[in-house]
Amino acid sequence: MSNMILACDSHSDAILNPNLLASPEIASGALPVHVEHGARSAAVAYNQALGATDAPIVIFAHHDVYLPPG
């Protein structure tokens, strides 16, 4: 079990891949990520993500952000 996971709702790999998934901590595997594709709303996606993990810390992020190192 990881003690932290990042949850994301995405409707577009063209946005997700060069942004959030290109973030150094995610690309290296240091920060696990759970992506929900095609949910009817962000609220539904985030609730599905919460149900899919047992990590005590869940970080929610949009697919169009880039997280710099650190």
N, C-alpha and C positions, 0 to 999 in steps of 0.2 A: 504494500500500500504506500502510495505517495502521500506526503502530508499536505500537498498543495497541488491544485490543478487549475488550469485556465479553461473556462467554458466560453464558447462562441456560437452565435447563430449566423449562418451564412447562406446566401442564395446564389453566390457567384464565386467560383474558384478563381476567376480572372481578377477578382478583388482580393480574395483571401490569400492566395499564394504569394504575391509579391509584397504584401503588407504584413499582416499578423504572422503568418507562417514563416516569413523570412526574418523575423525578429531573432537575434542571436540566441537567446535563452531557449526559445522554442525550437529553432532549427537544429541546435546541438542536442536536443533531447533533455536538457536540464530541467525544463519546465514542461510537464506533460500538458497536452491540450486535448479537449473534447469538443468536436465540432458537430453541431446539429444542422443538417441540411434540410431545407424545404419545410420547415415548421410554419404553421399558419400565422404565428406571431412570435416576437422575441420572448414574451412571457412564457409561451408554451415551450419554446426551445430551451430556455433556461431551466424550467421545471423538469424537463426531460433530462437535461444534463445533470441536475442535482440528483435525480433518481439513478443515474448511471455511474455514480462515483461514491466511494466511501471516504474520500479525502476530507479531513476536517476543515480545510481552507479551500474555498472555491472563489476564483477571481473571474469576473465577467468582463469581457471585452468585445468591442465591435470588430468586424472583420477588416475594416479599412484603417486600422491603426498599426503603427510600427512601434515596437517597444525597444528602445535602445539598450545597449549592454548595461548590466548592473541591475 
